Amino acid sequence: QVQLVQSGAEVKKPGASVKVSCKASGYTFTSYGISWVRQAPGQGLEWMGWISAYNGNTNYAQKLQGRVTMTTDTSTSTAYMELRSLRSDDTAVYYCARWIQDYMDVWGKGTTVTVSS
Amino acid sequence: SYELTQPPSVSVSPGQTARITCSGDALPKQYAYWYQQKPGQAPVLVIYKDSERPSGIPERFSGSSSGTTVTLTISGVQAEDEADYYCQSADSSGTWVVFGGGTKLTVL
């Protein structure tokens, strides 16, 4: 079955960077994209961007451009999301999801990132 | 920036019909998608392309579209349907993905 397994929780200091991984299985990795969505505590879902696993094309949310980088490693069917210059309001659960042109059909369980001094 | 508007909360009794709306100017041009999220869990896709239901989603979940509003309908609501529901779409250019603010469905 299609599965996305994310890396474990992270605690970072303000100004640091975090890199979250998302390992896909159960489907042809390069036939789909991966989207990243985050959810701050008690808040709604916020789309961060997507990456095509076929050609590496990306589309980042305007709010995060310059601080976020999404990459893939097709040899291991793994996607990565790096967020730099972390601030306290980046504290959130970060989800990866399989991206099908316009939407997300299968989601990972989420990775908690806490930014605190 | 483009926004999708949902009511913060909807309440229904078991067995009744729940309707959750989502409004946005680009919805006549862009498909809408609906996700269910239970506490402490990842979202689950329940409706795609306005009205299509993924395999494994109960038939009581349906979607519809009319002008600038899309609606998620849950017929014969069950206690297990209590969750947050989010609509998702894109701006008129199709470039920027947006989520609605979410609707908390309470089953009385």
Interface residues (C-beta under 8 A of the other chain):
Chain A: S35 V37 G44 L45 E46 W47 W50 N59 A61 Q62 Y95 A97 D102 Y103 M104 D105 V106 W107 G108 K109 G110
Chain B: S1 Q30 Y31 Y33 Y35 Q37 Q41 A42 P43 V44 L45 Y48 P54 D84 Y86 Q88 A90 G94 T95 W96 V97 V98 F99 G100 G101 G102
